[in-house]
Amino acid sequence: MSSIPVSKLSKLSLMTSLILSSHAFAAQNEDKEDDVEKIAVYGQHHKNYITEVADSATKLGLTIKETPQSISVVSRALMDDFSLDDINAVLESTPGVTVEQIETDRTYFKSRGFDITNFQIDGLGLPQAIGSIQGTLDTSIYDRVEIVRGANGLMTGAGTPAATVNMVLKKPTAVRKISASASYGSWNNKRFDVDVSTPINEDHAVRVVLTKQDAESYLDRYETDKTIIYLTYEGQLSEQTKLNVSYVNQQKNADSPLWGALPLYYTDGSATDYDSSTSTAADWSYWDNSLEQVYVDVEHTFAETWVAKARLAHITNEQDSNLFYVYGTPDPDTELGLTGYASEYGYEDEHLLFDLYAAGKFELLGNEHDLAFGISSSKMDYTEYSLYDFTTGNGFPALESLKTWDGVAPLPTLADGLTGSDIENQQKSAYVSTRLKLIDSLSLLAGVRYTKWETEGTAYSVDQQRDDSELIPYIGTVFDFNETLSAYASYTETFEPQNELDVNANQLDPVTGKSSEIGLKAQLFDENLFVTLAYFDVKQENLAVAIASSLPNDQRYYGADGINSDGFEVELSGQITEDLSASVSFSNLNIEGDELVENYTPKNQLKLAATYTVPFFEGLTVGANYRWQDDTSRVQVSDTNGNPLVTTEQDAYGLLDLMANYKLNEQVSVNFNINNTTDEKYLNSLYWSQGYYGAPRNYSLSVNWEL
């Protein structure tokens, strides 16, 4: 597959603006101590598992307690403690989020019953039509990950009422910091990280992060090779102007990845039961992912309380793969009845993202208020193609039993049936948000975003042209009972364009979502512990539903009510005692309107991560990370009346990871991790009709050094 014809050097020359960065480089001299304090206020300071500010929801620089929405933050400390090395592992530890690992190299994420399609880097949105992540994203380059649950159309534009995931990049530090880590784990998993941050002089600093990982797997034949390079510069160009430039390069090559997964039932309707290591990947298959990102961030302070920020990002993603899918239903006695399906798949996309906004404070009627307003533009082009083998006889081979198959399949000649997509998307938005202090204890937050979305092109011979626009409101209020406890309420909406046609051949209006939330937030124990209790109610309208009487080659749709969900979430995070830090959450979800989604989505989830510094054993810290979800299911076969004939069931299960860290001295520590300590056997997901098992018990040992 050919590369996008832009060199790395020319990509760097394109950098002219910024991504959201609520923290600045502070010089080392005493005259700039105020800037160091600003870094702490705007999110770089962690009280164990607390991050005080997450600006993903409003751009007003509010604390989490001041924001009338559920916000969770997975801190760098939590990622390091439990080796949460990719975004899948991070979101598995996030309240109310379900990670649907459908294949080894493709994952969907859900919150409150909906796919998460809104992702950000440093607050700059990465618009996309679907929520899947290919290749997984490594977390070595992130300082923290912020998750705003519920609709967040004010900051993201088109999307679902699920959540927004904001991955905040590491930034240069005011003093020199060097760290390195080398780890080895089960299935020959080798990983090396190095992180160097150094000031150049009083006003300029750089940071470099390098990661290399090579690993085999518990899955037969599956191997991965990852390389991550991150370079960032931050400098004070003048007393009022700061510049940040960042470059990210993530490469992941996978041998024998899953495309699809295991059949989950036999011809007699009984459930299959394979070894956890069983894979449907051929020994010649591969899936290579390449991601390059360039971010430029310019911030100018106009007055003591006003700042303007301009941001530009250029992102390219390439995928190249030869894949092997297995379909059919095996016989319970012979295990025969499965057929292979070979395909070559290629993908390229290019995103050019721009955001410009101003934020600050103003006085009115004796009180100080907050205001932010801006414009943004996203241009997203992608092409993809698929090839098959319809002529040699090797493209669709009959398989032997998966219980004995070693992955050897005839090598296909993938040259037939060329098809694919060529899509151009463009999103333009303007937005404004404000916080009005009605009285000292009562704040009103309000905002509106106008978004216009245009699409041109075709996807597998289906016209994708659409032109939609929407005005998205946001309103919320926060009442402070005292300095510790507050109550909040909020309402906002989303929209998501769709290209289906109605009976009159007119494009259906976008899917819209409405999200309401009320809750309590408290900061306890000298603000070291944060507690949130939230109740939410989400509704989806005008979802495209196929008309049964449509012609096969001219399918038509009508708009219907989609998913309605409601529930509650409780979260506690921070420092409970001087020696104990924890992040604990429980979420409850009720779904109506889509029985399939209702069945495969867990109704209840419990997540707990805690570390304890052992007072009587100097240098020793121990911890546990536990995730539990109740039972799920998926109806696989129904009769003509819709009554289920075959259902796949996944019982409730919990996964327990343990860790121990011992500091040999101020610079060197050793970390030992056990994952899935109880060796639980479970299906990763029932999002699709196929599935595969999660990793059995495994171990890793790392040696960490920092200066």
DAPE-V926132 format. One record per backbone hydrogen bond with DSSP energy under -1.0 kcal/mol. CO is the residue of the C=O (numbers start at 1). NH is the residue of the N-H. E is the energy in kcal/mol with one decimal. If there is no record, write none. Layout:
# DAPE-V926132
CO | NH | E
CO | NH | E
This chain:
# DAPE-V926132
4 | 6 | -3.0
7 | 11 | -2.0
8 | 12 | -1.9
9 | 13 | -1.5
12 | 15 | -1.3
29 | 32 | -1.7
30 | 33 | -1.5
32 | 36 | -1.4
33 | 37 | -1.8
34 | 38 | -1.7
35 | 39 | -1.9
36 | 40 | -1.5
37 | 41 | -2.1
38 | 42 | -2.1
39 | 44 | -1.7
40 | 43 | -1.1
46 | 48 | -1.1
47 | 50 | -1.1
50 | 47 | -1.3
52 | 64 | -2.0
64 | 67 | -1.0
67 | 69 | -1.7
70 | 149 | -2.2
72 | 147 | -3.1
74 | 145 | -1.9
75 | 79 | -2.0
76 | 80 | -2.5
77 | 81 | -2.5
78 | 82 | -1.8
79 | 84 | -2.1
83 | 85 | -1.8
85 | 139 | -2.0
86 | 90 | -1.7
87 | 91 | -2.5
88 | 92 | -1.8
91 | 94 | -1.3
94 | 97 | -1.6
98 | 110 | -2.6
99 | 101 | -1.2
100 | 102 | -1.5
100 | 108 | -2.2
105 | 135 | -2.2
106 | 103 | -1.7
107 | 133 | -2.5
108 | 100 | -3.1
109 | 116 | -3.3
110 | 98 | -2.8
111 | 114 | -1.8
114 | 111 | -2.4
118 | 165 | -2.2
119 | 126 | -3.0
120 | 167 | -2.8
121 | 124 | -2.2
124 | 121 | -2.0
133 | 107 | -1.7
137 | 87 | -2.3
139 | 142 | -1.7
141 | 170 | -2.6
144 | 168 | -2.3
145 | 74 | -2.8
146 | 166 | -3.3
147 | 72 | -2.5
148 | 164 | -2.3
152 | 155 | -1.1
152 | 156 | -1.5
153 | 157 | -1.8
160 | 162 | -1.0
162 | 150 | -3.3
164 | 148 | -2.4
165 | 120 | -2.9
166 | 146 | -3.1
167 | 122 | -2.0
168 | 143 | -3.1
168 | 144 | -1.1
177 | 197 | -3.1
178 | 707 | -3.2
179 | 195 | -3.0
180 | 705 | -3.1
181 | 193 | -2.9
182 | 703 | -2.6
183 | 191 | -2.2
184 | 701 | -2.6
185 | 189 | -1.5
187 | 216 | -1.9
189 | 185 | -2.2
190 | 214 | -2.7
191 | 183 | -2.9
192 | 212 | -2.5
193 | 181 | -2.7
194 | 210 | -2.6
195 | 179 | -2.5
196 | 208 | -3.0
197 | 177 | -2.9
198 | 206 | -2.5
203 | 236 | -3.0
204 | 200 | -3.3
204 | 201 | -1.5
205 | 234 | -2.6
206 | 198 | -2.6
207 | 232 | -2.3
208 | 196 | -3.0
209 | 230 | -2.3
210 | 194 | -2.3
211 | 228 | -2.7
212 | 192 | -2.7
213 | 226 | -3.3
214 | 190 | -3.0
215 | 224 | -2.8
219 | 222 | -1.0
223 | 255 | -2.9
224 | 215 | -2.5
225 | 253 | -2.5
226 | 213 | -2.5
227 | 251 | -2.7
228 | 211 | -2.4
229 | 249 | -2.5
230 | 209 | -2.6
231 | 247 | -3.0
232 | 207 | -2.4
233 | 245 | -2.4
234 | 205 | -2.4
235 | 243 | -2.6
240 | 301 | -2.6
241 | 237 | -1.5
241 | 238 | -1.7
242 | 299 | -2.5
243 | 235 | -2.5
244 | 297 | -3.1
245 | 233 | -2.8
246 | 295 | -2.7
247 | 231 | -2.4
248 | 293 | -2.7
249 | 229 | -2.6
250 | 291 | -2.7
251 | 227 | -2.4
252 | 289 | -3.3
253 | 225 | -2.1
254 | 287 | -2.3
255 | 223 | -1.8
262 | 691 | -1.6
264 | 272 | -1.3
266 | 269 | -2.0
270 | 266 | -3.0
275 | 278 | -1.9
277 | 220 | -2.9
282 | 285 | -1.1
285 | 256 | -3.0
286 | 322 | -1.6
287 | 254 | -1.2
288 | 320 | -2.1
289 | 252 | -2.8
290 | 318 | -2.7
291 | 250 | -2.9
292 | 316 | -2.6
293 | 248 | -2.9
294 | 314 | -2.2
295 | 246 | -2.8
296 | 312 | -2.0
297 | 244 | -2.7
298 | 310 | -2.5
299 | 242 | -2.8
300 | 308 | -2.8
306 | 302 | -1.5
306 | 303 | -1.2
307 | 359 | -2.7
308 | 300 | -2.8
309 | 357 | -2.5
310 | 298 | -2.4
311 | 355 | -2.3
312 | 296 | -2.4
313 | 353 | -2.7
314 | 294 | -2.1
315 | 351 | -3.1
316 | 292 | -2.7
317 | 349 | -2.3
318 | 290 | -2.6
319 | 347 | -2.3
320 | 288 | -3.0
321 | 345 | -2.3
322 | 286 | -2.2
323 | 343 | -2.2
325 | 341 | -1.9
327 | 339 | -2.6
330 | 267 | -1.9
331 | 335 | -2.1
336 | 331 | -2.5
338 | 399 | -2.5
339 | 327 | -2.5
341 | 325 | -2.9
343 | 323 | -3.3
344 | 387 | -2.1
345 | 321 | -1.9
346 | 385 | -2.2
347 | 319 | -2.7
348 | 383 | -2.6
349 | 317 | -1.8
350 | 381 | -2.4
351 | 315 | -2.5
352 | 379 | -2.3
353 | 313 | -2.4
354 | 377 | -2.7
355 | 311 | -3.0
356 | 375 | -2.5
357 | 309 | -3.3
358 | 373 | -2.1
359 | 307 | -2.7
360 | 371 | -2.5
362 | 369 | -3.5
364 | 367 | -1.8
367 | 364 | -2.5
369 | 362 | -2.1
370 | 435 | -2.2
371 | 360 | -2.4
372 | 433 | -3.1
373 | 358 | -2.6
374 | 431 | -2.6
375 | 356 | -2.8
376 | 429 | -2.7
377 | 354 | -2.8
378 | 427 | -2.7
379 | 352 | -2.4
380 | 425 | -3.3
381 | 350 | -2.6
382 | 423 | -2.7
383 | 348 | -2.6
384 | 421 | -2.0
385 | 346 | -2.1
386 | 419 | -1.6
387 | 344 | -2.3
388 | 415 | -1.1
388 | 416 | -3.2
395 | 342 | -2.3
397 | 340 | -3.4
401 | 404 | -1.5
401 | 405 | -1.8
407 | 283 | -2.8
413 | 415 | -1.5
416 | 388 | -2.8
419 | 386 | -2.9
420 | 460 | -3.3
421 | 384 | -2.1
422 | 458 | -1.1
423 | 382 | -2.4
424 | 456 | -2.2
425 | 380 | -3.0
426 | 454 | -2.7
427 | 378 | -2.8
428 | 452 | -2.8
429 | 376 | -2.3
430 | 450 | -2.9
431 | 374 | -2.5
432 | 448 | -2.2
433 | 372 | -2.8
434 | 446 | -2.2
435 | 370 | -2.4
436 | 438 | -1.2
436 | 444 | -2.7
439 | 442 | -1.1
441 | 480 | -3.1
442 | 438 | -1.2
442 | 439 | -1.5
443 | 478 | -2.0
444 | 436 | -3.3
445 | 476 | -3.2
446 | 434 | -2.7
447 | 474 | -2.3
448 | 432 | -2.0
449 | 472 | -3.3
450 | 430 | -1.9
451 | 470 | -2.4
452 | 428 | -2.4
453 | 468 | -2.8
454 | 426 | -2.4
455 | 466 | -1.9
456 | 424 | -2.8
457 | 464 | -2.9
458 | 422 | -2.5
459 | 462 | -1.4
462 | 459 | -2.5
466 | 455 | -2.7
468 | 453 | -3.4
470 | 451 | -2.6
472 | 449 | -2.1
474 | 447 | -2.6
475 | 491 | -2.7
476 | 445 | -3.4
477 | 489 | -1.9
478 | 443 | -2.6
479 | 487 | -2.7
484 | 523 | -1.9
485 | 481 | -1.7
485 | 482 | -1.6
486 | 521 | -2.6
487 | 479 | -3.1
488 | 519 | -2.3
489 | 477 | -2.6
490 | 517 | -2.2
491 | 475 | -2.3
492 | 515 | -2.9
494 | 513 | -2.3
495 | 159 | -2.4
496 | 511 | -2.6
500 | 508 | -2.7
501 | 557 | -2.6
502 | 505 | -2.1
506 | 502 | -2.9
511 | 496 | -2.4
512 | 541 | -2.8
513 | 494 | -2.1
514 | 539 | -2.5
515 | 492 | -2.2
516 | 537 | -2.3
517 | 490 | -2.5
518 | 535 | -3.0
519 | 488 | -2.6
520 | 533 | -2.5
521 | 486 | -2.6
522 | 531 | -2.9
524 | 528 | -1.2
524 | 529 | -2.1
525 | 528 | -1.1
528 | 575 | -2.7
529 | 524 | -3.1
530 | 573 | -2.6
531 | 522 | -2.6
532 | 571 | -2.7
533 | 520 | -2.5
534 | 569 | -2.4
535 | 518 | -2.4
536 | 567 | -1.7
537 | 516 | -2.6
538 | 565 | -2.7
539 | 514 | -2.6
540 | 562 | -2.3
541 | 512 | -2.1
543 | 560 | -2.1
545 | 558 | -2.1
547 | 550 | -2.0
551 | 554 | -1.8
556 | 547 | -2.8
558 | 545 | -2.3
560 | 543 | -2.8
564 | 592 | -2.8
565 | 538 | -3.6
566 | 590 | -2.8
567 | 536 | -2.4
568 | 588 | -2.9
569 | 534 | -2.7
570 | 586 | -2.2
571 | 532 | -2.9
572 | 584 | -3.5
573 | 530 | -3.4
574 | 582 | -2.6
579 | 613 | -2.6
580 | 576 | -1.9
580 | 577 | -1.6
581 | 611 | -2.5
582 | 574 | -2.4
583 | 609 | -2.5
584 | 572 | -3.1
585 | 607 | -2.6
586 | 570 | -2.8
587 | 605 | -2.1
590 | 566 | -1.9
592 | 564 | -2.9
594 | 598 | -2.6
595 | 599 | -2.2
596 | 600 | -2.0
597 | 601 | -1.2
599 | 633 | -2.0
603 | 589 | -2.5
604 | 630 | -1.8
605 | 587 | -2.5
606 | 628 | -3.2
607 | 585 | -2.8
608 | 626 | -3.7
609 | 583 | -2.8
610 | 624 | -2.2
611 | 581 | -2.3
612 | 622 | -2.5
614 | 617 | -1.2
617 | 620 | -2.1
619 | 663 | -2.3
620 | 614 | -2.1
621 | 661 | -3.5
622 | 612 | -3.4
623 | 659 | -2.2
624 | 610 | -2.5
625 | 657 | -2.8
626 | 608 | -2.8
627 | 655 | -2.8
628 | 606 | -2.5
629 | 653 | -1.9
632 | 650 | -3.1
634 | 648 | -2.9
637 | 645 | -3.8
637 | 646 | -1.9
639 | 642 | -2.1
643 | 639 | -2.5
646 | 636 | -3.1
646 | 637 | -1.6
648 | 634 | -2.2
650 | 632 | -2.5
653 | 629 | -2.2
655 | 627 | -2.2
656 | 677 | -3.4
657 | 625 | -2.8
658 | 674 | -2.9
659 | 623 | -2.3
660 | 672 | -2.9
661 | 621 | -2.9
662 | 670 | -2.4
667 | 706 | -2.1
668 | 664 | -1.6
668 | 665 | -1.7
669 | 704 | -3.2
670 | 662 | -2.6
671 | 702 | -2.8
672 | 660 | -2.0
673 | 700 | -1.9
674 | 658 | -2.9
675 | 698 | -1.8
676 | 679 | -2.3
682 | 694 | -2.3
691 | 262 | -1.8
692 | 684 | -2.9
698 | 675 | -2.7
699 | 186 | -2.6
700 | 673 | -2.7
701 | 184 | -2.4
702 | 671 | -2.8
703 | 182 | -2.1
704 | 669 | -2.5
705 | 180 | -2.9
